[in-house]
Amino acid sequence: MQKSVAYAFMLAATLGLAACDKPSENKAEDAQEARTEAQESMNDAAEESNEAAQKESEAAQERAEEQQQNSQQSTPENTAPGDGMPATPPAVPAEPAAPAKQP
């Protein structure tokens, strides 16, 4: 008796699952839609990545221009451009020379 109830239950479950299954045409259409959506998502991600790279490049260029402007503004007039050293050496007081010995 227990075996026949178990077999009846398994048959009912199998028929229930078979009735809920979609035809293969629907599966193919769903797969094509999924591929299309995935391709669109990839294209959107690539565009966003390119935009981000372009913005980063512009920001880097702006930072470089700001640094160049700051370095030009902070350079005093008595320094040679580029090396940060004075163009003319500072005046150093001369030490008195020792008298030469006479023989």
Secondary structure, DSSP 8 states (H G I E B T S, - for coil): -HHHHHHHHHHHHHHHHHHH---HHHHHHHHHHHHHHHHHHHHHHHHHHHHHHHHHHHHHHHHHHHHHHHHHHH--TTB-TTT-SBSS---------------
